[in-house]
Amino acid sequence: MPAKLHTWNGHRGPVLAERHGGTVIDCAACGYKHAVPLPDSETLKRFYAEEFFGGFHQDYIAGQRKDLPWWRLEFSAKYRLLAGLLPPGRRRLIDVGSGAGWFLQFGAEQGWDTVGVEPSQAACAHARDELGCTVVEGFFEPPAIAGLDPADVVHLNNVLEHVPDPGAFLETARGALSPGGLICITAPNDFNPLQEALVDLRGHEPWWVDPREHVNYFDGSSLEALLLRHGFAARRRLASFPLELFALMGEDYLADPDLGRVIHGRRKALEFALHEAGKADLLAEMYGKLGELGLGRTLTVIGEKLD
């Protein structure tokens, strides 16, 4: 049966999911999947500045601190990848949505000149006071970043899925970059084939859909096309571990948070083991191949600013 079409304010496409009071369509006008109606930008700003970090995500800092050895492994891989795509000496990075500041701190330890942009007062305070990071408190908009020097990298980790106008966001990033600079975007890889298999075979609802929090739903192709429309050429695509494999093999962590933590621990153990065995390059190559296939719980796409 063909999917029903939905139209809202110039956005039109087949309905992919209806959950939590919102509808997700594969929008022909935008070229990527997103929720309709789109949230009011001021309401969204208040949510992230006041509630998301300090209230709804009150255990965020404690959780990241507990997992910090693994996060630093992830940070190391990302900084190595970025350094390999830039000429020597170009090491200035803006981290958008810098949160508690761990990524900024790690980069500074590796010789990068890092600055964060973060709307949460609590997160900024932790990054500045506990970690000694440089952070601009506010949203990633031209007035807030007007005083920053041009960057060699703009980094967005789990940010672009939240913003109601990704195109405008990318234009701001482009303006913040030096010629030939890089944008590095990590976002959930939602509506991926493994998720769809779990929905089709196991009767799961599309659990990843929550328009109250995630407005946009990208895959590698739609994200690369969006970058191109806003003056970036894709240079690299890679994925993270496809956790959905465990559920397809019978360990359904989706309804069991305790099992979910066990599954996450296995993924971490694999990555630690390969690093300890001197196989970090193999791990990066494996995640690159998964990215090409459209698999993986998250996707990272790196684009180069075009003249």
N, C-alpha and C positions, 0 to 999 in steps of 0.2 A: 504494500500500500504506500503510495507516494507520501512524503512528509508534507504536512500542511505548511503553507507560506504565511509569513507574518510581516506586516509593514508597520513601521513606526518612524515618523519624522524623517522620511527620506531613506531610512534603512530598511532593506528588504532581503529576505532569504528564508530557506526552509527552517522549521523549528527542530532543534536538536534535543532540547531538554526543557522541562518546566519544573523548577524546584524553588523552594523558599521564597515564593511570591514573585519570582522573575522568570523570564523566558530567554533562552540562549538560541540565537540564530546564526547560520553561516551567511554572513552579510555580503551580498554581491557588491554593494557600494564601497565597503571598507576593505574587502579582500581577506578578512579574518573573522573568526567566530567571536561574538560578544553578546552581552546581555542587553535586553531592552525591557523597559525604558532605561536609558542611560541615567545614572544617578546625577543629582545636582552637585556641581563641583564644590560649592561652599559647604554643603552637608558632609561630603566626603572628606574635605579638609578637616572639619571639626572632629570627625570620627578618628582620623589618624593622629591628629595632634593631641587629642584629649583622652581617647578611650583605648585605641588599639594597643598601644604599648603599655600604658600604665594600668589599665583595667583588664580588658579582655585577654591580653597577653602578659599578665602580671608575672608569670613564671619564666618569661623569655630569657632574661639575663641569667638566672640560675641554671636553666636548661643548657644554654650555650656554654656556660662556664664548665659544667659537668662534661660536656662533649668537646672541650677546647682542643685537646690533643688531636682529635680527628679533624676538627675544623681547620686547624693549622696545616694539616696535611692537604686539605682541599685548597686552602689559600695558597700554599706553596706551588701546587700544580697550576693554579690560575695565573699567579704572578710570573712563573717561568714561561708559560705560554705567551703571555703578553710581551714579556721582554724579548722573546724570540721573534716577534713580529715588528719590533720597533728598532730603529737605529740606536747604537750606543749613546748613552747620555740623555735620552728622552725618557724620563722616569717621573713625570708629574701626573698624578691621578686624582680625579674627583670621584668619590664614592657617593652615589645618590641613594638616599634611604640608608644611611650608614649605621643606624641602630646603635647598639652598645659600643661600637668602635673597634671590635676585634680585627676586622679586615684592615682598617686603617693602621692599627698598631703593628700588625705583622708586616705590612708593606714598608712602614717607616724603618723597622728593624732590618729590612733587606735593602735599604738605601733609596727607597722611593720617597718622593715628596708628596705626601697624601693630605687631602682635605676632604671632610665629609659635609654633606648637606642632609639635614634630618629635622623633621617637623616636631618630634617629640621632645619636650623639655627634659623629661626624665632620662631618655636615652642620651641626649646631648650632655647632660650632667655627668653621666657615667663615663662617656667617652673622654670628656675633658678632664674631670677630676680624678678618675681612677686610672685612666690609661695615658693621659697626657696628649691626647689627640687634638688636632685643629678641626673644629666643626662650626659650620654656619647653621644656626637654628632657623628653620623655615622650610618652605617648599621649594622645589627645584624650578624656579621661575626667574626670568631675567632680572627683576629688581633685587631678588635675594642674592644672586650670584654676580652682580655687576662688578663687584670689587675683586673678584678672583682672577688670577692670571690664567691665560689659556692653558689648557691641559693637553697631555698626550693621550690620556685615556679617560673616558667617562664610563664608570662601572655601575651597572644596575642589576642588583641581585634580588629577584622576587619583588620587582617594583612595577614593571610595565603592565602586568595583569590587573593592577589596581586602578589605573588612571583612566578617566573617561575619554580623553583625547590623546591617544598615543602618538599621533602624527605631530601635534603641537609640542609634545614632550621631546620627540626626537629632533625637532627643529631647534629647541632650546639647547639640547645636547650638542648639536652640530655647531651652534654659535659659541659654545664653550670650549671647543677643540681647536688646537693648532692645525695648520695644514697637514694632511696626511695622518691626523690623529685617529685613534681607534675608539669605537664604542663596543662595550662588552655587556651583553644582555643575557642573564639567566632567568628563565621563566618556567613555570610548570608545563610539562608536555602532556596536555590534556586532550581527551578524545583520541588517544593513541590506540594502535591496534590491540595491545594487550588489555587495556581497559575495556575496549569494546567487546573483546572475547569474554571477559568476566561478566559483562552485562548480558551477553547473548547466551552463555552457557550456564552460568550460575545464578541468574535471576537477580543480580545486584542492580540497585538503582545507580545512576551515574553519580557516585558519591563525591566526585571531584567538583561538581557544579554547585556553587554557592554565590549567586549574584549579589548577595549582601556584602561580600568581601572581594570576590574576583569578578571583575567586569569583563575582561578579555581572556580569550582562550586560543593560544597560538600553537602552531606546529612549526617545524623548521622552514618549510616553504613559504608559509604566510608571513613569518617574521622576516625572512630574507627579502621577500617582495616589498614589505613595508619599509624596510631599511633603504632599498633602492629608490623608492618613491621619494624619500627624504634625503637623498644625497649621500648614501653609503653603499659601498660594494662589499658584499659578504666575503670574508677571508677565511673563516673557519667555523665549523659546526661540530659540536660534540654533545654527548649526553651524560647523564649520571646512571647509576645502576638501575635496571628495570625491576623495581621491587615487586611489580605485579606478577612476575614469574613465580614467586613463592605461593601466591594465592592460586595460580593456575595448577601448581603441583600439589595442591591439597592443604597447604598451610594458610588458611584464610584469615589473615590478620585484620581484615577490614572491620570485623565485628568484635575483635578482641584486642584491646589496647596493650595488654600484657604480651601477647604474642607479637604484636607490632614492634614492641621494644626489642624482643628477641631477634626478629627479622632484621631490624636496623643494626643490631650488634653483629650479625653475620656479615652484612654488607661492609661494616667498618673493618671487621677482622680480615676480610679478603683484601681490602685496600692496604691495610697496615702490612699484611704478609708480603704483598707484591713490592711495596716500597722497601721493606727490610731485605728482600731477596735481590734488590737492585733492579727490579723490573718496573720502575715507575714509567718508563717510556712505553712499555708494553701495555700498561693500564691506560695510558693516554690514547694509544692507538686503538685499543679495544673500544673505548668510549667514543672515539671518533667514528668508528664503524657503526656503532649503535646509533649515533646521531644521523648518519647517512640513511639508515633504515627507518628512522622516525620512531625508534624505541628509546626507552629510558624515562625515569620519573621526571627529570627536568631536562631542558635543552639549553645549551649556551651557544649563542651566535655572536661572532665578532665581526664587525664591519669597519671598513676604512673610509674616512671622510674623503669624498671626491672633490676636485676643484670646481 
